[in-house]
């Protein structure tokens, strides 16, 4: 029941809309570079938010939105990564 309530695929936001939503929201929690991409793990599809760490290797954000009602159906994974790591996607 809880799984169906939280991850209802019938009401799932389209992938590109979900990525655009996160791309608009993440600058509210960090000034560091970030990248949002669709990935998968053993539990299914996720939207991964890669946020670069600060130059002193502290986390690049203090808090993150724990739940987005608008993203119902998507699991969001928050990933800390080294400085300049997201250049690999931006420089394509």
Beta strands, then each sheet from edge to edge (+ up, - down):
strand 1: 34-41
strand 2: 44-52
strand 3: 75-81
sheet 1: 1+ 2- 3-
end
